[in-house]
Amino acid sequence: MNAQTHFFIAVPIDKEQKKLIHNWVTENKDNLPFKSWVHQEDYHITLAFLGHVDSKDQLMQLLERVREKTADIPPFTLSLKGLNTFGKKDSPRIFWAGIEESSSLHYLQKQVFQACKDTGFKLDLKPFRPHITLARRWNSETPFIKPEAFEYTFQDDNNPFMVQMIHLYQTHLDRVPKYETIERFALQGEL
């Protein structure tokens, strides 16, 4: 398999939510000089980053195991909640939209994580912090200052969206959008 290709399992974002986020980004990104902004079709919530996959057999085993571990999980709803960053306060490396706390999402992530471990993948052991990456690498001499309004962004016009499936994505660094859905996993058989 191509050494430049990475795979990850994620919750896709509903079209209406993508549009809501994209509209906010369009209105505000000129005031936020990040080096790169994520294409709206690439918005997602990562559950497990696999990195490079050496063997198709391991990937096929993973697909089967993820299906087993997630088939009995019922669909659930998520809501956007605010904006935040990862990295240094004055020079963040990731700018993201948050998700309301959801025990269903955390349970789903644990099942996906275990399926990956069961099939031999070495995953990042940092605690799960569900988010939608919007931009990367602060690109200004002026320090980033988090506006107070970020906490309330999306609060008034945010409708919950239904999570009915998760996707296995493949990364194509030479494309925009750069994430391709390779496989879909329906929750409780809903598609």
C-alpha positions, 0 to 999 in steps of 0.5 A: 500500500502507498506509504503516503496514504493514511487511514482513519475511522470517523463520524461524518458530519451532517450536510446541514452542520457542514454548511453551518460550520462553513458559513462561520468559517467563510465569515471569520477566517480572514480575521484568523490567519491559520496556515491551512483551512480544512475543506468543508467536505473533509469535516469529521470527528476522528474516532481512531487514526490508523496511520499507514496500513501495511497489509490489505489483510489487516485492513479487511480484518479491521473492517470485520471487527469494527462491524462486529463491535458497532453493529448493536450501537443505536444511532444517536444525536450530536450537537456542535458546541463552541470553538477552541484550539490545541497547542500553544495558547498564543500560537495554536496548531489546531483550531476546532469546533467542539461537540456537546458531551455525548456518552454515546459518542464516547462509547462508540469511540471505545468500541472502534478503538478496541476493534483497532487494538484487536487487529494489531493497530498501535493507536494514540493513547491520549484521551478522546477529545471529540472535535472537528478540525477547521484549520491548522497552524497559526500563521501570524507574528501577532499572538492568537487570543481566544475571543470569549464569543467562541464558547457560544458559537453555534449555540443559537442556530445549532440543531442536533444531527443524527449519527447513523454510521461511521466511515473508514477514510483514506487520505489523499494529500494531493487532492482537495477535498483530501479524504475519501470514504473507503467503507461505511459502517451502519449503526444498528444496521441503519443505512 
